Amino acid sequence: MIRRDELVAACQAELRAEGFRDYTVNGLQVAGRERVTRIMSGVTACQALLDEAVAWDADLLLVHHGYFWKNEPVPITGIKQRRLKTLLGHDISLLAYHLPLDAHITLGNNARLGERLGLRASGCADGELGEGLVWLGEPDLSLDDTALAARIAERLGREPLLVSGHEGPLERIAWCTGGAQDMITLAHEAGAQAFISGEISERTTHLARELGISYLAAGHHATERYGVQALGDWLAERFAIEHRFVDIDNPA
């Protein structure tokens, strides 16, 4: 058992959350019971995940996508009301980390995705490792973009959408989990021959072809399942508490 505020303080310090300018609130978003023995983690604090937390009698829900996003409607009605009512009615805390969890050098989404795909990180296109969001590295084996797509499908359990822009072996690959398709130009300028992210826009196809960089849309949810699991495991080990990850499937 650990005090909730002590657990939150440990996350804030480890993720250096105060150093990120984000679109949401990083940290404790909803305060529940003061003592924590059980943490449930998941990608997004949707109603299905909340129901799982209630059924498991979790003390705290840890997510990558929480609430209170910039420019979202303020009234507590509809879906927002039902979600908050579930948390407050069962005294469950909600702890959410967005960009700080993408960037962390060992626990972050980019770190864990790169590790899972056999990519050796060597830097970031937009800052230092642990701060930047577009990671750069090399594959552990010689791959072209078709082979990279096959590896993604095997290791993430989801077929990526491939836009071929580069022919031949990939010596430098960039990646950024989630909805970072518009960072493809930054990846190209950093010398990447392929860029992996979660989503794709209509314009992304033309940019990839004209820049000569292959683009792989591997799924927003699929690319961001691993950081929150790593953070939950880190907390469980550090504070000797239970942690359970629940994957609410999402094809996007």
C-alpha positions, 0 to 999 in steps of 0.5 A: 500500500502507498499513499496516492500523492506519494505515487503521483509525486514519483510519476511526476518526477520520473516523467519530468511532467512539468517540463512539457507543454501539452494539450491536456493535464498531465498528472492526477486528473481525478482524486479517489481514495488516498491509499493505493494497493491496486493500479489498473492501466490502459491506453484510454480512459473510456467507459469500458476501461472504467468498468473493468477498473470497477469490477477489479476494485482498482484504487487508481486508473493509469492511462495515456489518454485521460480527460480535460483536453484543450478546447474540449467542451466544458460542461459535465454532461453526457459521456463526460458526466457518466465517466466522471460519475463512475470514477467518483462514485467508486472512489477511483483516482485517474492518473494520466500522462500524455507527451511525458509518457511518449518521450521518456527514455526507457518507459515511454511509448517511443522507447518501448515501440522501438524496442519491440520493433528491433530499432536501436535508438540513436537520437531524436529529430526534435530534441534530446532523447527523453525530451524529443518526440520523433525518435531516430534509429537503425534496424537490427537487421537489413529491412526494406519497407515491405519487410518492416511492414511485415515485422510491425504486423507480426509484433503489434498484431495489426497490419500497418498501412504502407505508403512506399516512398523509399526503395531499397534497404532502410538504414535510418528509421524515424518513429513517433507513436500516436497521431504524428503523421504530420511530423513526416517532414521533420523525419525526412529532414533528419535523414530517415528513409522511413517513418512510423506513426499511428495514423495517416491523413490524406496529405501524408500519402503525397508527402511520403511519395514526393519526399521519397520517404516510406510511411507506415501507419501502424495504429494510434492505439496499437503503437501506444499500448506499451508505455503505460504498461511499462509505467504501471510495472515500474510503479508496482515494483517500486511500491510493491503494489498490484498492477494489471493492464487491460487492452480495450481493443481499438482498430484506429 
